Amino acid sequence: MSSPSAPTTTPSAVRSPATVLVAVLAFAGIVVSLMQTLVIPLIPQLPRLLNASAADTTWAITATLLAGAVATPTVGRLADMLGKRRMLMVCLIVLVAGSVIAALSTTLVPMVIGRALQGLAAGVVPLGISLMRDQLPPERLGSATALMSASLGVGGALGLPIASLVAQYADWHVLFWAAAGMGTIATVLVLTLIPESPQRAGGRFDLVGAVGLSVTLVCLLLAISKGGTWGWTSGVTLGLFTVAVVALAAWGWWELRAPHPLVDLRISRRRQVLLTNSASAVFGFSMFAMSLVLPQLLQLPTATGYGLGQSILAAGLVLAPGGLVMMAMSPVSARITAGPGPRTTLMLGALVVAIGYGLGVVLHATIWQLLLMSVFISAGIGLAYGAMPALVMAAVPVTQTAAANSLNNLMRALGTSIASAVAGVVLAQMTIAFGPAAVPTENAFRVVLGLGAGAALAALAIASFIPRRRPAATPTPAPTAPLHDLHVPPRVEADDRERSVVPLVHGVVRRGEQPAHGAVLTVVDTTGRQLGHARTDADGRYRITRHGADGRAYLLIVQWAGISRAEYLLHTGRLHRHDIDLDTPPGQGPRAEPLHVSLAEKPRRHEDAEATT
């Protein structure tokens, strides 16, 4: 074995260069988000194409929504347990299978099955963000996660014109064959270029929690999406809402008592996580209002006095620049996050979205005015979507990244579903007679745009209560205490960065005779602030340095293959040797140095820490 003092801080992503990793994962995110808008140009033709009623063909959209909502939190938890790259591959393979089934379908049932399988791939974006956290160096993480998160909007904006073009000039089955082809390309790229994350949460899968959450989401989303058709006061709709409420209460009770919950509600109710998820849901409502208003305004006949009489292809081309703007705003979002912080980025994004909707309320008479509104709203979405995962990841343990990001993604999806239902009611109630049919009035569109602006301002208000700085980490309990609730904030205070770089600790991590390749080691002080981190190489070696030194007691945290371990050590201004054997109790591994903790700096109790955060 080579010298254990050799530096090993280079992340495992070296095997796959950072730029390639980001590009592949962002491409996979765009492919999955395309599935949301793939069938929109076909909706008026589906009854004829599938020989089914118009009411029944709406299941081609509803099935995707329901499957995505159910799959996202489940896939996130499985990814933390079994491997993020592995579950990413599963999602992409399922997407390809669903696309092929839909491409071969000529009747409603196989189409709905194929669309449901496509919806099961909705977890790709949160999984990609989680992989980035595990694989990328800190200086690349902000811009990469912003781009990955924005891929949701990018794919949705680009999907409509592409799908419209294909549907207009080719057989509709080509859409799904193209989706299968892109999914196959993404699968091969992930398989060959993306390394697996070494992080594992361990534990057992919470089947009861998964079933309970699935029942809740299916009943809630089914009532929301079908309430307008069935009647909001009908027995079926009210019954579904009732079951959703009861199932949610039972699920919450179970999750708080389960030893390995599907969603750790104790972490989810932390102030930063709870407020970010709440803002995400409201922001999802705001984002989707644009998608409901702009296509209709562009396609309504000019005889209405406010419609622009454009084709669906032209409408899609007007929306397409918004996707490019979202992508362009990703590095801007990362820069703001790296400076004032993700809270500021989220608030700025919400404000820009509100301004965009405000412009739309008064300016919607020409194509360029609608294009201006779309660009403003898309810019705000690009800013905000980059900040949300940064806020979530700063407040959760590294072993729960995928589950936490999946929950945040689910909250956004719930917001868009509610927006669809509310806007549908408004546009259906405020109508005028136009020929043999009724169309929404101009004021109806103004109301929906106003609701979008109000939701963006509500998200701004919620985000303002997020702590200005990332909350201090939960002070770490004694090494014998459970580590599932451990939080390691990813950023070091500015005054520490200004000090000189000094060595901290180095050594070897192994389990018996096996080197712990890819183990993540983090050094924190007694307040839980991160001081440095590294990964072990193929021989289990690591080396950590930090900026500045003050002689305080530090804690060394090791996470590898589902194992979480913490050991105290003392930094004395020189390079400290600390080898760890994960098969031995803390403090008794080879060459472990004595424990030195200043009595003046004894770690606070865990309960006190929760109160302060």
C-alpha positions in Angstrom: 0.0 0.0 0.0 1.4 3.4 -0.9 1.9 6.1 1.7 -1.3 7.0 3.5 -0.4 10.6 3.5 -0.8 11.0 -0.2 -3.6 13.5 -1.1 -6.9 11.8 -2.0 -9.3 14.7 -2.1 -10.0 14.4 -5.8 -13.6 13.4 -6.1 -14.6 10.1 -7.8 -16.1 12.1 -10.6 -12.6 12.3 -12.1 -13.5 9.0 -13.7 -16.2 10.9 -15.5 -15.2 14.6 -16.1 -17.5 17.0 -14.4 -18.6 18.7 -17.6 -19.5 15.3 -19.1 -21.4 14.2 -16.0 -23.4 17.4 -15.9 -24.2 17.3 -19.6 -25.4 13.7 -19.5 -27.6 14.2 -16.4 -29.1 17.4 -17.8 -29.8 15.6 -21.1 -31.6 12.8 -19.2 -33.6 15.5 -17.3 -34.7 17.2 -20.5 -35.7 13.8 -22.0 -37.9 13.0 -19.1 -39.5 16.5 -18.9 -40.3 16.2 -22.6 -42.8 13.5 -21.7 -45.0 16.0 -20.0 -45.8 17.9 -23.2 -45.4 15.1 -25.7 -49.1 14.5 -26.2 -50.4 18.0 -25.9 -50.6 18.5 -29.7 -52.5 15.2 -30.0 -55.2 15.9 -27.4 -57.8 17.1 -29.8 -57.2 14.1 -32.1 -56.8 11.4 -29.5 -60.5 10.3 -29.5 -60.3 9.7 -33.3 -56.8 8.1 -33.2 -57.6 5.7 -30.3 -61.3 5.2 -31.1 -62.3 6.4 -27.6 -64.4 9.2 -26.0 -62.8 12.5 -25.2 -63.3 12.0 -21.5 -61.5 8.6 -21.6 -58.6 9.9 -23.6 -57.7 12.4 -20.9 -56.3 9.4 -19.0 -53.3 9.6 -21.3 -52.3 12.7 -19.4 -53.8 11.8 -16.0 -51.9 8.4 -15.9 -48.6 10.1 -16.4 -49.3 12.6 -13.6 -50.4 9.9 -11.1 -47.5 7.6 -11.9 -45.0 10.4 -11.6 -46.3 11.5 -8.2 -46.3 8.0 -6.8 -42.9 7.0 -8.2 -40.9 10.2 -7.3 -40.7 9.7 -3.4 -40.4 5.9 -3.7 -37.6 6.1 -6.2 -35.8 8.7 -4.1 -35.8 6.5 -1.0 -34.7 3.4 -3.0 -31.9 5.5 -4.6 -30.5 6.5 -1.1 -30.6 2.8 -0.2 -29.5 1.0 -3.3 -27.6 3.5 -5.4 -28.7 6.7 -7.3 -27.2 5.7 -10.6 -28.8 2.3 -10.4 -32.3 3.8 -9.8 -31.6 6.4 -12.5 -31.0 3.5 -15.0 -34.2 1.8 -13.9 -36.2 5.1 -14.5 -34.7 5.5 -18.0 -35.3 1.9 -18.9 -39.0 2.1 -17.8 -39.3 5.3 -19.8 -38.0 3.5 -23.0 -40.4 0.6 -22.4 -43.4 3.0 -21.9 -42.5 4.9 -25.1 -42.3 1.7 -27.2 -45.7 0.5 -25.8 -47.2 3.9 -26.7 -45.6 3.9 -30.1 -47.2 0.5 -30.9 -50.6 1.4 -29.5 -53.7 1.9 -31.6 -56.3 1.8 -28.8 -56.7 3.5 -25.5 -55.5 0.9 -22.9 -52.0 0.3 -24.2 -51.6 4.1 -24.7 -52.5 4.7 -21.0 -50.1 1.9 -19.9 -47.3 3.4 -21.9 -47.9 6.9 -20.6 -48.0 5.6 -17.0 -44.6 3.9 -17.5 -43.3 7.2 -18.9 -44.6 8.9 -15.8 -42.7 6.5 -13.6 -39.4 8.1 -14.9 -40.3 11.4 -13.2 -37.6 10.8 -10.5 -34.7 11.3 -13.0 -34.3 15.0 -12.2 -34.0 14.7 -8.4 -31.8 11.7 -8.8 -29.5 13.6 -11.1 -29.2 16.5 -8.6 -28.4 14.0 -5.9 -25.7 12.3 -8.0 -24.2 15.7 -8.6 -24.0 16.4 -4.9 -22.1 13.1 -4.4 -19.8 13.4 -7.4 -19.0 17.0 -8.1 -16.5 19.3 -6.4 -18.2 22.1 -4.4 -17.2 24.8 -6.8 -19.2 23.1 -9.6 -22.2 22.0 -7.7 -24.2 25.2 -7.7 -24.3 25.8 -11.4 -24.7 22.0 -12.1 -27.8 21.6 -9.9 -29.3 24.8 -11.2 -29.0 23.5 -14.8 -30.4 20.1 -13.8 -33.3 21.6 -12.0 -34.0 24.0 -14.9 -34.1 21.0 -17.2 -37.7 20.4 -16.1 -38.8 23.7 -17.6 -36.4 23.5 -20.5 -37.9 20.1 -21.7 -41.4 21.3 -21.1 -40.9 24.5 -23.1 -39.1 22.8 -26.0 -41.4 19.8 -26.1 -44.5 21.6 -27.4 -43.0 23.0 -30.6 -41.1 19.8 -31.4 -44.2 17.7 -30.7 -46.3 20.0 -32.8 -43.9 19.9 -35.7 -43.8 16.1 -35.7 -47.6 15.7 -35.2 -48.3 18.1 -38.1 -45.9 16.5 -40.7 -45.6 12.9 -39.6 -47.5 10.0 -38.2 -48.2 10.5 -34.5 -46.5 7.3 -33.5 -43.2 8.9 -34.5 -43.4 11.1 -31.3 -43.1 8.0 -29.1 -40.5 6.3 -31.3 -38.4 9.5 -31.0 -39.0 9.4 -27.2 -37.8 5.8 -27.0 -34.7 6.7 -29.1 -33.8 9.6 -26.8 -34.4 7.5 -23.7 -32.2 4.8 -25.1 -29.4 7.4 -25.8 -29.7 8.7 -22.3 -29.6 5.2 -20.8 -26.4 4.3 -22.7 -24.8 7.6 -21.7 -25.6 7.1 -18.0 -24.4 3.5 -18.2 -21.0 4.3 -19.8 -20.2 7.8 -18.4 -21.8 8.2 -14.9 -20.2 6.5 -11.9 -22.2 5.2 -9.1 -22.4 7.2 -5.9 -20.7 5.6 -2.8 -23.4 6.9 -0.5 -25.9 4.5 1.0 -28.5 5.2 3.6 -29.0 1.5 4.6 -32.1 0.3 6.4 -35.2 -1.4 5.1 -37.6 -0.1 2.5 -40.8 1.3 4.1 -43.4 -0.6 2.1 -46.3 0.5 4.4 -45.2 4.2 4.0 -44.9 3.8 0.3 -48.4 2.3 0.0 -49.9 5.0 2.3 -48.3 7.9 0.4 -49.4 6.4 -2.9 -53.0 6.1 -1.8 -52.9 9.7 -0.6 -51.4 11.1 -3.8 -53.6 9.0 -6.1 -56.8 10.1 -4.4 -55.7 13.7 -4.1 -54.5 14.1 -7.7 -57.4 12.1 -9.1 -59.9 14.4 -7.4 -58.0 17.5 -8.5 -57.6 16.5 -12.1 -61.0 15.0 -12.6 -63.0 17.2 -10.3 -64.0 19.5 -13.1 -65.3 16.7 -15.2 -67.1 14.7 -12.4 -68.3 17.8 -10.5 -66.5 19.3 -7.5 -69.4 18.4 -5.2 -70.1 15.0 -6.6 -69.8 12.0 -4.3 -66.8 10.5 -6.1 -64.8 13.8 -5.9 -65.6 14.4 -2.2 -65.0 10.8 -1.4 -61.5 10.9 -3.0 -60.7 14.1 -1.0 -61.9 12.4 2.2 -59.8 9.3 1.6 -56.8 11.5 0.8 -57.1 13.3 4.1 -57.5 10.2 6.2 -54.7 8.4 4.4 -52.4 11.4 4.8 -53.1 11.4 8.6 -52.5 7.7 8.9 -49.3 7.9 6.8 -47.9 10.7 8.9 -48.6 8.8 12.1 -46.8 5.8 10.7 -43.8 7.7 9.3 -43.1 9.3 12.7 -42.9 5.8 14.2 -41.3 3.7 11.5 -37.6 2.8 12.2 -36.7 3.5 8.5 -39.4 5.9 7.1 -40.0 6.5 3.4 -39.9 10.2 4.2 -38.2 11.3 7.4 -40.7 13.8 8.6 -38.4 14.9 11.4 -36.0 16.2 8.8 -38.8 17.4 6.5 -40.2 19.6 9.2 -37.0 21.4 9.8 -37.6 25.1 9.2 -35.4 25.4 6.0 -36.8 22.2 4.4 -40.4 22.9 5.3 -40.4 26.5 4.1 -38.5 25.5 0.9 -41.0 22.8 0.1 -43.9 25.1 0.8 -42.5 27.8 -1.4 -41.9 25.1 -4.1 -45.5 24.1 -4.1 -46.8 27.6 -4.4 -44.2 28.4 -7.0 -45.2 25.3 -9.0 -48.8 26.8 -9.1 -47.4 30.0 -10.4 -45.2 28.4 -13.1 -48.0 26.3 -14.6 -50.4 29.2 -15.1 -48.3 30.5 -18.0 -48.6 27.1 -19.7 -52.4 27.2 -19.5 -52.9 30.8 -20.7 -50.3 31.5 -23.5 -51.2 28.7 -25.9 -54.9 29.5 -25.7 -54.4 33.3 -26.2 -52.2 32.5 -29.2 -54.6 30.1 -30.8 -58.0 31.7 -30.2 -59.5 33.2 -33.4 -58.8 36.9 -34.0 -62.6 37.5 -34.2 -62.8 37.2 -30.4 -61.0 40.5 -30.2 -58.1 39.2 -28.0 -57.1 35.9 -29.7 -54.2 36.0 -32.1 -55.3 33.2 -34.4 -52.0 31.3 -34.5 -51.4 27.6 -35.2 -50.3 25.3 -32.4 -46.9 25.1 -34.0 -46.6 28.9 -34.0 -47.7 28.9 -30.3 -45.1 26.4 -29.5 -42.4 28.4 -31.2 -43.4 31.5 -29.1 -42.9 29.4 -25.9 -39.6 27.8 -27.0 -37.4 30.8 -26.2 -38.5 30.5 -22.6 -36.8 27.1 -22.3 -33.6 28.6 -23.6 -33.9 31.5 -21.1 -34.2 29.0 -18.2 -31.1 27.3 -19.3 -29.2 30.6 -19.6 -30.3 31.7 -16.1 -28.8 28.6 -14.5 -25.3 30.0 -14.1 -26.7 33.3 -13.0 -28.7 31.4 -10.3 -25.5 29.7 -9.2 -23.6 32.9 -8.9 -26.3 34.5 -6.8 -26.5 31.4 -4.6 -22.7 31.4 -4.1 -22.9 35.0 -3.0 -25.9 36.2 -1.0 -27.2 32.6 -0.8 -30.0 30.4 -2.2 -32.7 32.2 -0.2 -32.0 35.4 -2.0 -32.0 33.6 -5.4 -35.4 32.0 -4.7 -36.9 35.4 -3.6 -35.4 37.1 -6.7 -36.8 34.4 -8.9 -40.3 34.7 -7.4 -40.2 38.5 -7.8 -39.2 38.3 -11.5 -42.0 35.8 -12.1 -44.5 38.1 -10.4 -43.4 41.0 -12.6 -43.8 38.8 -15.7 -47.4 37.9 -14.8 -48.1 41.5 -14.0 -46.9 42.5 -17.5 -49.1 39.8 -19.0 -52.2 41.2 -17.2 -51.9 44.4 -19.2 -49.9 43.4 -22.2 -51.2 40.4 -24.2 -52.5 41.9 -27.4 -49.6 41.0 -29.7 -47.2 38.1 -30.1 -44.2 40.1 -28.9 -46.0 41.1 -25.7 -46.7 37.4 -24.9 -43.1 36.6 -25.8 -41.9 39.2 -23.4 -44.1 37.8 -20.6 -42.9 34.3 -21.3 -39.2 35.4 -21.2 -39.7 37.2 -17.9 -41.5 34.3 -16.3 -39.0 31.8 -17.6 -36.1 33.8 -16.3 -37.6 33.9 -12.8 -38.3 30.1 -13.0 -34.7 29.5 -14.0 -33.4 31.5 -11.0 -35.8 29.9 -8.5 -35.4 26.3 -9.7 -31.7 26.5 -9.2 -32.1 27.7 -5.6 -34.6 25.1 -4.4 -32.3 22.0 -4.4 -29.5 24.1 -2.9 -31.7 25.0 0.0 -32.9 21.4 0.5 -29.4 19.9 0.3 -28.0 22.4 2.8 -30.4 21.1 5.4 -30.5 17.3 5.0 -27.9 14.6 5.6 -26.0 13.5 2.6 -27.5 10.0 2.9 -31.0 11.4 2.4 -30.3 13.7 -0.6 -32.3 11.7 -3.2 -35.3 11.3 -0.9 -35.3 15.0 0.0 -34.9 16.2 -3.5 -37.7 13.9 -4.7 -40.0 15.3 -2.0 -39.2 18.8 -3.2 -39.9 17.8 -6.8 -43.2 16.2 -5.7 -44.3 19.5 -4.0 -43.7 21.4 -7.2 -45.8 18.8 -9.1 -48.6 19.1 -6.6 -48.5 22.9 -7.1 -48.8 22.5 -10.9 -51.7 20.0 -10.5 -53.6 22.5 -8.3 -52.9 25.3 -10.7 -54.4 23.2 -13.6 -57.6 22.6 -11.6 -58.0 26.2 -10.4 -57.3 27.7 -13.8 -59.6 25.2 -15.4 -62.4 26.2 -13.2 -61.8 29.9 -13.9 -61.6 29.5 -17.6 -64.7 27.2 -17.7 -66.9 29.6 -15.7 -65.9 32.9 -17.3 -66.9 32.3 -20.9 -68.6 33.9 -23.9 -70.5 32.3 -26.8 -68.4 32.1 -29.9 -70.1 30.2 -32.8 -71.2 26.7 -31.7 -68.9 26.7 -28.6 -68.0 28.9 -25.6 -64.5 30.3 -25.1 -62.9 31.9 -22.1 -63.3 35.7 -21.8 -60.3 38.1 -21.8 -61.0 38.8 -18.2 -60.8 35.0 -17.4 -57.2 35.0 -18.8 -56.5 38.2 -16.8 -57.7 36.4 -13.6 -55.5 33.4 -14.2 -52.5 35.6 -14.9 -53.3 37.5 -11.7 -53.4 34.3 -9.7 -50.0 33.4 -11.1 -48.6 36.7 -10.0 -50.2 36.3 -6.5 -48.8 32.8 -6.2 -45.3 34.1 -7.0 -45.6 36.8 -4.4 -46.8 34.2 -1.9 -43.7 32.1 -2.7 -41.6 35.3 -2.2 -43.3 35.8 1.3 -42.7 32.2 2.3 -39.1 32.3 1.2 -38.4 35.5 3.2 -38.9 33.4 6.4 -36.1 30.9 5.4 -33.0 31.7 7.5 -30.7 34.1 5.9 -27.8 31.8 6.4 -28.0 28.0 6.3 -29.1 27.0 9.8 -26.4 25.8 12.1 -26.1 22.1 11.9 -27.7 19.9 14.5 -24.9 19.5 17.0 -23.6 16.0 16.7 -24.5 13.7 19.6 -22.0 11.2 21.1 -20.6 8.7 18.7 -22.8 6.0 20.0 -26.0 7.9 19.1 -27.8 7.3 15.9 -26.5 9.3 12.9 -29.6 9.2 10.7 -30.5 12.8 11.7 -26.9 14.1 11.2 -26.7 17.3 9.1 -23.4 18.5 7.6 -23.7 22.0 6.0 -21.8 22.2 2.8 -20.4 25.7 3.1 -17.7 27.2 5.3 -18.1 30.6 6.9 -16.4 33.5 4.9 -14.0 34.4 7.7 -12.6 30.9 7.7 -12.0 31.0 4.0 -9.9 34.1 4.5 -7.4 32.3 6.8 -4.5 30.3 5.7 -4.9 26.7 4.6 -3.6 24.3 7.2 -3.6 20.4 7.4 -6.3 18.7 9.4 -6.3 14.9 9.3 -5.3 12.0 7.0 -5.3 8.2 7.3 -6.9 5.1 5.9 -10.5 3.9 6.2 -11.2 0.2 5.9 -13.6 -2.5 7.0 -11.6 -5.4 8.3 -9.1 -6.1 5.4 -11.3 -4.3 2.8 -10.4 -0.7 1.9 -13.4 1.6 2.1 -13.2 3.0 -1.4 -15.3 6.1 -2.0 -16.1 6.7 1.7 -17.1 10.3 2.4 -15.3 11.9 5.4 -16.3 15.2 6.9 -14.8 17.2 9.7 -17.0 19.5 11.7 -16.5 21.6 14.8 -18.5 21.4 18.0 -21.2 23.6 16.6 -21.7 21.3 13.6 -20.0 23.6 11.1 -18.2 21.9 8.3 -14.5 22.5 8.2 -13.4 20.1 5.4 -14.2 17.0 3.5 -12.7 14.3 1.2 -13.3 10.9 -0.3 -11.1 7.9 0.0 -9.3 6.4 -2.9 -9.2 2.8 -4.1 -6.8 2.0 -1.2 -9.1 3.7 1.4 -6.7 6.7 1.9 -7.9 10.2 2.6 -6.5 13.6 3.4 -8.4 16.7 4.6 -7.2 20.3 4.9 -9.1 23.4 6.1 -8.8 27.1 6.1 -7.7 28.4 9.5 -7.2 26.7 12.8 -8.2 27.6 16.4 -7.5 24.4 18.3 -11.1 23.5 19.1 -12.3 19.9 19.2 -13.5 18.5 16.0 -15.6 15.5 14.9 -14.7 13.2 12.0 -17.8 11.8 10.3 -17.5 8.8 8.0 -20.2 7.5 5.6 -19.8 4.5 3.4 -22.0 1.7 2.1 -24.9 2.5 4.5 -22.6 2.9 7.5 -22.5 6.2 9.4 -19.7 6.7 12.0 -18.5 9.6 14.0 -15.2 9.9 16.0 -13.8 12.7 18.0 -10.3 14.0 17.2 -8.1 17.0 18.2 -6.7 19.4 15.7 -3.4 20.8 17.0 -2.1 22.7 14.0 -0.2 19.8 12.5 -1.3 17.0 10.2 -3.2 14.5 12.3 -3.2 10.8 11.6 -6.5 9.0 12.1 -7.0 5.5 10.7 -10.5 3.9 11.0 -11.6 0.3 10.9 -15.4 0.3 10.5 -15.6 -3.1 12.2 -14.2 -1.8 15.5 -15.9 0.5 18.0 -15.2 4.3 17.6 -11.9 5.4 19.2 -10.5 1.9 19.2 -9.3 1.6 15.5 -5.7 1.3 14.5 -3.6 4.3 15.4 -6.6 6.2 16.7 -5.3 9.1 18.8 -6.8 9.9 22.3 -10.0 11.9 22.6 -9.5 15.5 23.7 -12.6 17.7 24.1 -12.5 21.0 25.8 -14.9 21.2 28.7 -15.7 24.7 27.7 -16.9 23.5 24.3 -18.9 20.4 25.2 -21.4 19.6 22.4 -24.9 20.9 23.2 -27.6 18.4 23.6 -29.5 17.3 20.5 -32.8 18.6 21.8 -31.3 22.1 22.3 -29.9 22.0 18.8 -33.3 21.4 17.3 -34.7 24.3 19.2 -32.0 26.7 17.8 -32.6 25.6 14.2 
